[in-house]
């Protein structure tokens, strides 16, 4: 999944790999060391930390899947983790 990040007049095109988690969510990781370098440079340039990245990734996942997701702030490993909003999905099925 390719994502365009903008900070300080620069554009960082970062590609993320996506994998399922054992609890039914998704985890996204920088696909290569080059993508990880771009991600770290974006964080350094923006000075905003990881939160904007999580929000951008969540919006991109929702756009592609047309399903609502929640950011999994309890994830302690590498990458960014997301859970599906099952209440919103169930509401769509009524």
C-alpha positions as CSV (number, residue, x, y, z in Angstrom):
1,X,0.0,0.0,0.0
2,X,1.6,3.3,-1.1
3,X,1.0,6.4,1.0
4,X,2.1,10.0,0.2
5,X,3.2,11.9,3.3
6,X,3.8,15.7,3.2
7,X,5.9,17.7,5.6
8,X,8.1,20.8,5.5
9,X,7.4,21.3,1.7
10,X,8.6,17.7,1.0
11,X,6.7,14.7,-0.2
12,X,7.6,11.3,1.1
13,X,6.2,8.3,-0.9
14,X,6.3,5.4,1.5
15,X,5.2,1.8,0.7
16,X,3.8,-0.3,3.5
17,X,3.3,-4.0,3.6
18,X,0.1,-5.2,5.1
19,X,-0.4,-8.4,7.1
20,X,-3.3,-9.8,9.2
21,X,-3.0,-10.0,13.0
22,X,-4.0,-13.0,15.1
23,X,-6.9,-11.0,16.7
24,X,-8.5,-10.2,13.3
25,X,-6.9,-6.8,12.6
26,X,-4.2,-5.5,10.2
27,X,-0.7,-4.4,10.8
28,X,1.2,-2.2,8.4
29,X,5.0,-2.1,8.2
30,X,7.4,-0.1,6.1
31,X,8.0,-2.5,3.1
32,X,11.8,-1.9,2.8
33,X,14.7,-0.3,4.6
34,X,14.4,2.6,2.1
35,X,10.8,3.1,3.0
36,X,11.7,3.0,6.7
37,X,14.3,5.7,6.1
38,X,11.7,7.8,4.4
39,X,9.3,7.3,7.2
40,X,11.9,8.3,9.8
41,X,12.8,11.4,7.8
42,X,9.1,12.3,7.6
43,X,8.7,12.0,11.4
44,X,11.8,14.1,11.9
45,X,10.7,16.8,9.4
46,X,7.1,17.0,10.6
47,X,8.0,16.9,14.2
48,X,4.5,15.4,14.8
49,X,5.5,11.9,15.8
50,X,3.5,8.8,14.7
51,X,0.0,10.1,15.1
52,X,-0.4,11.6,11.6
53,X,0.9,8.4,10.0
54,X,-1.7,6.3,11.9
55,X,-4.5,8.6,10.8
56,X,-3.3,8.7,7.2
57,X,-3.0,4.9,7.1
58,X,-6.4,4.4,8.7
59,X,-8.0,6.7,6.1
60,X,-6.2,4.8,3.2
61,X,-7.4,1.4,4.6
62,X,-10.9,2.7,4.9
63,X,-10.9,4.2,1.4
64,X,-9.6,0.9,-0.2
65,X,-11.7,-1.5,1.8
66,X,-14.8,0.7,2.3
67,X,-14.9,-0.5,5.9
68,X,-14.3,1.5,9.1
69,X,-11.2,0.8,11.1
70,X,-9.9,1.8,14.6
71,X,-6.3,2.6,15.4
72,X,-4.9,0.0,17.8
73,X,-3.0,2.2,20.2
74,X,-2.3,-0.8,22.4
75,X,0.0,-2.3,19.8
76,X,3.6,-2.3,21.2
77,X,5.5,-3.9,18.3
78,X,6.9,-2.6,15.0
79,X,4.5,-0.9,12.6
80,X,1.0,0.4,12.9
81,X,-1.9,-1.8,13.9
82,X,-5.6,-1.4,13.1
83,X,-8.8,-3.2,14.2
84,X,-12.0,-3.3,12.3
85,X,-14.9,-1.3,13.8
86,X,-17.3,-4.3,14.1
87,X,-20.2,-2.1,15.5
88,X,-20.1,0.1,12.4
89,X,-19.8,-3.0,10.2
90,X,-22.8,-4.6,11.9
91,X,-24.8,-1.4,11.6
92,X,-24.1,-1.4,7.8
93,X,-25.5,-5.0,7.5
94,X,-28.9,-4.1,9.1
